[in-house]
Amino acid sequence: MLCLSCASGNQAEFTTEMIIHFSGLKNIDKPGVWVFPKVSVCLDCGFSRFSTPKTELALLAGPNTRTETSSRARSVDASQDEIAS
């Protein structure tokens, strides 16, 4: 698959671990969600992408987890889909 940023085919996949935190003071008491996705990194421009596994996605999308940040992230994803088209 070609890089969505620079169209390079020079990519590598890495195993990662990360914790996703809910933003804002109202979420200060919510624990982060650990995810262990494989990340595809363009070795030419550094653009990286990953998919969140279904189990962790359910934790992120659960009740009372919608924030301004999540709607902005969807906007970024939609913009990148338009670029790829």
C-alpha beads as a LAMMPS data file, in Angstrom:
LAMMPS data file: protein, C-alpha beads

85 atoms
84 bonds

1 atom types
1 bond types

-500.0 500.0 xlo xhi
-500.0 500.0 ylo yhi
-500.0 500.0 zlo zhi

Masses

1 110.0

Atoms # bond

1 1 1 0.000 0.000 0.000
2 1 1 1.242 3.481 -0.824
3 1 1 1.806 6.194 1.751
4 1 1 -1.229 8.473 2.075
5 1 1 1.042 11.492 2.512
6 1 1 3.776 11.145 -0.122
7 1 1 2.682 8.093 -2.194
8 1 1 5.924 6.236 -1.410
9 1 1 5.947 2.467 -1.262
10 1 1 8.868 2.489 1.206
11 1 1 7.023 1.456 4.374
12 1 1 7.671 -0.826 7.313
13 1 1 5.384 -2.287 9.953
14 1 1 6.263 -2.154 13.651
15 1 1 4.705 -3.645 16.769
16 1 1 3.854 -0.935 19.290
17 1 1 2.290 -0.304 22.649
18 1 1 0.521 2.909 23.543
19 1 1 -1.994 4.270 25.958
20 1 1 -4.817 6.494 24.762
21 1 1 -5.983 9.060 27.302
22 1 1 -9.316 10.856 27.254
23 1 1 -8.748 14.594 26.954
24 1 1 -10.048 17.374 29.172
25 1 1 -10.302 17.905 32.898
26 1 1 -13.712 16.222 33.032
27 1 1 -11.975 12.958 32.046
28 1 1 -9.066 13.245 34.475
29 1 1 -10.329 10.266 36.517
30 1 1 -10.885 7.985 33.518
31 1 1 -8.120 5.453 33.029
32 1 1 -6.334 5.364 29.698
33 1 1 -6.850 2.504 27.267
34 1 1 -3.823 0.380 26.406
35 1 1 -3.589 -0.649 22.751
36 1 1 -0.981 -2.786 21.019
37 1 1 -1.448 -2.104 17.299
38 1 1 0.914 -2.704 14.440
39 1 1 1.967 0.687 13.015
40 1 1 2.792 1.233 9.366
41 1 1 5.487 3.913 9.010
42 1 1 6.545 5.555 5.758
43 1 1 10.329 5.458 5.794
44 1 1 10.503 8.444 3.444
45 1 1 8.246 11.057 5.095
46 1 1 7.438 9.526 8.502
47 1 1 3.652 9.392 8.024
48 1 1 2.317 6.644 10.294
49 1 1 -1.007 4.870 10.666
50 1 1 -2.590 2.114 12.672
51 1 1 -5.957 0.536 13.393
52 1 1 -7.302 0.180 16.904
53 1 1 -8.224 -3.438 17.734
54 1 1 -11.972 -4.078 18.251
55 1 1 -11.721 -4.802 21.975
56 1 1 -9.952 -1.514 22.713
57 1 1 -12.155 0.357 20.233
58 1 1 -15.204 -0.730 22.243
59 1 1 -13.634 0.774 25.377
60 1 1 -12.923 4.045 23.564
61 1 1 -16.365 4.251 21.973
62 1 1 -18.280 3.292 25.118
63 1 1 -20.895 5.473 26.791
64 1 1 -19.784 8.920 27.980
65 1 1 -16.504 8.851 26.046
66 1 1 -17.424 11.213 23.210
67 1 1 -15.415 14.430 23.352
68 1 1 -14.597 17.372 21.111
69 1 1 -11.298 15.688 20.350
70 1 1 -12.994 12.575 18.980
71 1 1 -15.107 14.606 16.552
72 1 1 -12.012 16.527 15.409
73 1 1 -10.164 13.241 14.886
74 1 1 -12.996 12.006 12.667
75 1 1 -12.648 15.208 10.630
76 1 1 -8.929 14.542 10.152
77 1 1 -9.666 10.951 9.119
78 1 1 -12.263 12.164 6.610
79 1 1 -9.776 14.681 5.186
80 1 1 -7.186 11.949 4.729
81 1 1 -9.747 9.738 2.990
82 1 1 -10.395 12.596 0.563
83 1 1 -6.652 12.952 -0.097
84 1 1 -6.353 9.249 -0.840
85 1 1 -9.183 9.359 -3.382

Bonds

1 1 1 2
2 1 2 3
3 1 3 4
4 1 4 5
5 1 5 6
6 1 6 7
7 1 7 8
8 1 8 9
9 1 9 10
10 1 10 11
11 1 11 12
12 1 12 13
13 1 13 14
14 1 14 15
15 1 15 16
16 1 16 17
17 1 17 18
18 1 18 19
19 1 19 20
20 1 20 21
21 1 21 22
22 1 22 23
23 1 23 24
24 1 24 25
25 1 25 26
26 1 26 27
27 1 27 28
28 1 28 29
29 1 29 30
30 1 30 31
31 1 31 32
32 1 32 33
33 1 33 34
34 1 34 35
35 1 35 36
36 1 36 37
37 1 37 38
38 1 38 39
39 1 39 40
40 1 40 41
41 1 41 42
42 1 42 43
43 1 43 44
44 1 44 45
45 1 45 46
46 1 46 47
47 1 47 48
48 1 48 49
49 1 49 50
50 1 50 51
51 1 51 52
52 1 52 53
53 1 53 54
54 1 54 55
55 1 55 56
56 1 56 57
57 1 57 58
58 1 58 59
59 1 59 60
60 1 60 61
61 1 61 62
62 1 62 63
63 1 63 64
64 1 64 65
65 1 65 66
66 1 66 67
67 1 67 68
68 1 68 69
69 1 69 70
70 1 70 71
71 1 71 72
72 1 72 73
73 1 73 74
74 1 74 75
75 1 75 76
76 1 76 77
77 1 77 78
78 1 78 79
79 1 79 80
80 1 80 81
81 1 81 82
82 1 82 83
83 1 83 84
84 1 84 85
